[in-house]
């Protein structure tokens, strides 16, 4: 019979709970810090702490079956000859071939194209599977330069200069040796089977003036045709966004600490960066003060899960969002059908985060050919496209209820907060009041 310690009057420490005790004991036994995937697991102020004020007497809702609510977005029309025209503001974030299987990258391209949106390469270069199945492909230009070549820059539809990632701002990526196959090693010019750490900063610049030079260089390589994004991990967001905009970025991507990763130190994931909810209003304010809001498009990522999250980002001033972890879940990551195999790995469906190990039963975060074969890229793409459409329709439903004819017409006035923390971060009133903490009223 299961022994419930609380039934015997025992009380767990809030400071040294069972997860903390396990982490201390694991460190003491191995002498190695914990590396894992996913994103921050601690409870953080997030979009669930906001609510919409639907129309009633003072606002007029739109009829769902007869009145249009637009969802399209144009990204990169500040300087580029050919900006991206997307049907939905929900895009797919950068996730590398190496971290993910080739089939997973193909599935992401298929799903994004079917839903009328873009996907992104990630570290390590462009694969033929992904380029071949992606109508709109954003090419990430990272500090490591792994797999980078000018021909692929020209094949891409946009370029994303990565300065940081929400799960590890200030840190570089990791790809452990068990995932460095011959193909991955060949693309990255690395030895097979040896752990790889990506650089944490670009080797050829030290500040925003150098970034401006680099953006111009990328424009010249691509004949000024491609939009240039700049991606930052959310930390000093207000200042970073201003600097990126002044450096000439067409699009700025702000990735909050709930953003996922294929592998990094647990201490990094949980203790570096700021929540997405806190970063987004800072980014918007920075662009507004420069007179560039809506001229430089803002994409926000990190913990986006539903159409409600999408609508809240739009209301706070984002032009689009990017999803990573949610996209992998849509493909089949952490699916209950693999429960028995997750348990063999010491985990469970819904808990599996050892993406760095390369033993993913779902065949997504692995380079093992037998495991990777479990993922059908056509079926995975269908599932992802379904999910993207549902998110878009959910956001439309909320926008119509607020009387908006386009997702971009949502505004902070449509929102209230449930907690003081969320109110202060999002700069919207606490529900039932007109009070915004720190706003002087």
N, C-alpha and C positions, 0 to 999 in steps of 0.2 A: 504494500500500500504506500502511495506517495506521501512523503513526509513534508508538510507545509511548515517551514520554520516560523512563519508569522503566527501560526496557530498555537505555537509553544511560547509566544511572547517575545520572540526574537525580532530584532529590528535591524534592517540593513542600513549601513552608513550611506548618507547622501554624497559624501566626499569620496569614500573608498567603497564604491558599489562593486558588484561582482565583475563587471566589465573592466573596471580599473584594477582590481586585484589580479584578474587574469593577465592584463597587460604588463603589470609589474613582474609577475611570476614568469611570463614568457620572456621578458627582457633579461631577467636574472638567469634563466636557463640557457639562453642562446647567445647573449651578448650582441644581438643584432636588432636594430630598430625595425619596426613593423612597416612593411611596404604593402600597399593594397590599391585597388581601383575604386571606382564609384566617386562620390563627393562627400561633403560634410554630412555626418549623420546626427549631429547634435541638433536640438530644437533651436531654430533661429526665427526671428521675425520674418514673415514671408507673406506672400500674396493672400493666403488664407485669412490674414488679419485685416483684410480690407473687404468692404461690401459696396455694391452698387446701389444707388438710389434710382429705382425704376420710375417711369413716368406715372403720374396720377392726375391731380387737378392742375398743378402748375407746369406740367410738362406733357407733351403729346406723343404717345408711342406710335411706332410704325406697324402697319399690318403685315404680318409675316408672309402671307401668300400673294400680296398684291403690290407691295412697295419694296423697291430695291434697297439693299444695303451692300455697298461695295466693299471688297476685300483686297483689291489689287494694290500693288506698291511698286514704285520705281526706285531702284537703288543705284546711285553713282552718277547722277546727271549733273554734278557740279562741274566736272572737267572732261569726263570720258565721252568719246564719240558714240559708243554703244553701251549705254547703261542697261542694267537688268530690268526687265519688265516681268514681274511675278504675279500669279493669280491669287496668292495668299501671302500674308506677312510671316508665315511660319516657315523658317528655313532650317536646313540641316547643318549642324556645326562641324568643325574639322575633327576628324578621327582618322588616324593613320592606317595605311596598309602596313602591317607589322603588329600594331596593337590589335587590329581586326583582320579577319581572313579576307582573301580576295573575293570570296562569295558574299561576304557581308558588305564590302564596299560596293559591289555590283548591285546588291539589293537596295542599298541606300540611294544609289543613282536611279534605279528603276522607280522606286517609290516617290522620290522627289519629282522626277520628270512627269510621272502620271498625275501628280497633284498640282503641277504647274509651278514648282518652286525650285530652289537651288540646293546643291549639296557642296561639300568642301573637302579638299583632299586630306589635310593633316600632314604631320611630319613624314618625311621619307619619300616624297615624290608622288607622281601621278601613275595610276595603273591603266592599262588599256581597257580593262573591264569597266572601271568607273567612268572614264572619259566616253567610252562607247555607249553607255546607258544614261548619261547625264545630259539633259538639255541645257542646263545652266550649271557650270562647274566653277567653283572658286578655288584658286590655287594658293595654298598657304606658303608664305615665304618666311621661314623660321631661322632662329639663330644658328641652328645646326647646319643648315644648307644641305641636309641629307636629300639626295635625289634631285636636287635643283639643277635645271638647265634652261637656257633661254627658249629653246624650242617648246618646252611644255608651258612656259609662261605665255607664249603666243597662242598655244592651243586652248588655254583657259578662257573663260568668259569674264573673270575678274581676278584680282590678286589681293590677298590678305596678308599684310605685313604683321606678323605676330610678335608683340612685345611682351605679352604675359598671358597667363591662363588663370581663371578664377580659382581653381583647385590648388594652384601653386604659384601665385604671383611672386616673382623674384627668383624662381627656381626653374631648372630645366627638366625635360622629360626623361623617362627611363624606358628602356626596352630590354628585358632580361634575356640571357643567352638562350634559354629554351625556345624563344620565339624568333631568334635570328637564324632563319633557314638560309639556304643558298640564294633563294630569290630575294629575300629581304636584305641579306648581306650585299648582294650584287647591286641592288638599287641604292643602298646607302654607302657603298664602298667601305664595308666593315668586315672583320673576320667572322666566320660562321661560329655560332655557339658562344660568343663572348658578350657579356653584359655591356649595354650601351647607355651612356648618359648624354643627353643633348645639352648643349651650352645654354646658360641662363641669360646671356645677352649677345647681341649681334657683334660680330668681330670687327666690323668696319665702321662703327659709329659709337659715339659716347654721349650724345645728347640730341635735343630736338633740332638743332641746326643741321646735324648730319642726317637726321631722318628726312628732312626736307630735300636734301640732296639725293638720298636714296629713292624717295618717291618720284622725283623727276627722272632719275635714271631708269626706273621701272616703266615710266610713261614713255620714255624714248625707245626702250626696247620693244614696246608693244604699239608704237606709233600713236600714242595717246588714245587708243581705242578702248582699253579696258579700265573699268573702275578700280581704284586702289582703296582697299579697306585698311584700317589700322585697328588691331585687336589688343586690348589691355585687360589685365586682371584687375579686379576692383580693389583698389587700396586708396590712393590719393586721387580719386576719380575726377573731381572738379578740375584740378590742375592738369592732370594727364589729358583729359578731353580737350581742354583749351590748347595745349601744346600740339596735340595731334591735328586739330582743326587748322591751326596756324601753319603747320607743316605741309598742309595741302591735301589732307585725306578727303576722299569723296564720301566715305562711309566710316563710321567708328563703331566698333563692336566692344561692348562692355560686358565682361564675364564675371558674375558674382561668385561668392565662395561656395554656393551650392552646386556649381558646375562640376561635371565629372572629369575623371582622368583614367587612363589605362593603368597607370602605376606611378605612385609617388609615396613619400613617407606619410604615415598616418598623422604624425604631429604637424606636418605641413597642412594637410587637408583640413584639419580641425581648428587650427590656431592662427592661420595667416589669411588676411583678406577681410572683406566686409560683405554682408549679405547683399544679394541682388536688389532687394527692396530699398536698401540704404543708398546704393550706388546710382540707381536710375535717376532720381530727382537731381542729384548732383551733376550728372552728365547733361541733363536737359538745361539746368540753370547755366552751366558753362557755355553751351551753344547759344542760348538766348542772349547772354551778355555780349557775345561776339556777333550777334545778328545773323547766326547761321543755323538756327533751329529749323528743321525741315529742308534746309538747303544742303547741309551735310546730314545725311541720314544716320539715324542711331539704331543699332541693333542691340538688343539686350539678351543675355543668356545666363543660365545658371538656375536650375530647378524649375524650369517651365514644364508644366505637366498637362494642362487642360486649356480649353477655350476660355475659361474664366481667367486663368493666368495671362493669356494672350490679351484679352480685353483690358485687363488692369494695366498691363504694360503700355498699351495704346493710350489709355486714359492718362497715364503719367507722362506721356510724351515720346514714347518710342515709336519708330517707324516700322520696325519688324522685330521678331524674336528668332532665336536659334535654339534648337533642341539637340541634345546628344544622348544622354542616358535614356530619356523617354523614347527616342527613336530605336535604341537597341532593345528596349523592353517590347516595343511594337514588333520588332523582328522575331522575338521569341526568347530573349534573355530572361533568365530567372523564371521560366515557365514551369508550372507544377508537373508537367509530364516528365521532367527530368529530375524529379524529387529524389528518387532512389540514388541516382548518380551524384547529386549534390551532397547527399548524406555520406556517401563513400569518401567525398573530398573534405568531410568535416564541416559542411555547411548545410544549407537548406534553401529551397526555392523561396525567393523573396529576400534572402540574406546574402547570396553569393556575391562576393566582391573581389575575389582573387583573380582579377583579369590578367595580372602580371604573370600568372603561373602557366598560361597557355593550355589549360586542361578543361576549358569551358565545355560542358556537355551539350550546350545548344549550338556549338560550332561557330560562334560569333567572334569571341576574343581569343582566338587560337590560330596557330599555324600548323597544327596537326592535321594531316590530310584526311584521315578517317573521321575525325570529329568535324572538320570543316564541311565534309560532304553531307552532313546531316541538315545543313541549311540550304534549302532550295531558294536561290535568289529571286526566282519569279514569284513564288509564294510569299517570300519575305517582302518583296517590293509591293505586292498587293496589300499585305497587312499594313505596311507603313503608309501607303497612299490612303487607305481607309481611315487610319488614325489621323492623318493630316486633314482630311476632309471633315472628320468629326470635330476636331479642334476649331477649324474655321467656321463651321456651322454653329458651334456653341458660342463663339465670339460674336457672330452675327446676331444670334438670339438675344444676347445681352445688349448689344448696340441698338437693336430695334426697340427693346424695352425701354431704353433711355431716350428714344426719339431721334436716333442718329442714322443718317443715310449712308454713312461710311464708317468703317472702324476707326479711321483717323480723326473722325469728328468727336470721339469720346474725349473727355477732358477731366482734370482733377475735380471739378465741381460735381462730377457724377459719383464721386467716391466719398466714403467715410471709413474711419478706422475703428477697430474693436479694442485696441490696446493703446496705451500712452506711447509705447515704443514705436509702434507702427505709425501712429499719427505724427510723431516727430520726424521719423525717417521719410515717410511719403509726403509730408507737408499737406495732409488733408485733415479735416476736423475729426475729433473724437465723436463717435456716433452719439446723437442726441444733444450735441453741443455745437457751438461755433468756435471751439477752442482748439488751436494747434500749438502744442508745446514748443516753446522757443520762438514762436512767431510774433510775440509781443501783443497778444490779445487774449 
